[in-house]
């Protein structure tokens, strides 16, 4: 389905291990035009990386996107 047109953000977490460590937290934020990345190991979040890509964001409300 397309991205809900009312969302402010969404995230995709890639997890591993019995503790559920988040190896990659991928979080596009529509209002900011930012893409935030992070990881959580042993219950502690790492240093947040934040990009503001030039030009239009590839993630648009109400539109489809592909993860490959």
ABEGO torsion letter per residue (X at the ends): XBBBAABABBBBBBBBEAAGBBABBBBBBAAAGBBBBBBBBGGBBBBBBBBBBBEBBABBBGBBBBBX
